[in-house]
Amino acid sequence: QVQLVESGGGLVQPGGSLRLSCAASGSRFSIYAMGWYRQAPGKQRELVARITSGGSTNYADSVKGRFTISRDTAKNTVYLQMNSLKPEDTAVYYCNAALISAINYWGQGTQVTVSS
């Protein structure tokens, strides 16, 4: 079992920045990768960014150059730094932990709203 607790969402103006955090607890040593997904109203959940236990990262094309995923291994926390936010980034953002066994765990979600 892995528990994920997210924080850092909120309302920001276009062009602004937010940082999301996701703290993992439980069987964290079996985690292969952690990432952030988002789901906007009426749309499917999509991958935003992902980082593996080896440090490899990948990003959705729509956020490349604006978002950065990082991790603090000592704190078992993954971060998503979001800069130059756009209204189309508005969504509920979910933290994901993918285990070596291919089981996935999800956080409760945090709302990000980009609006003037």
Secondary structure, DSSP 8 states (H G I E B T S, - for coil): -EEEEEE--EEE-TT--EEEEEEEEESGGGEEEEEEEEE-TTS--EEEEEEETT--EEE-GGGTTTEEEEEEGGGTEEEEEE-S--GGG-EEEEEEEEETTS-EEE---EEEEE--
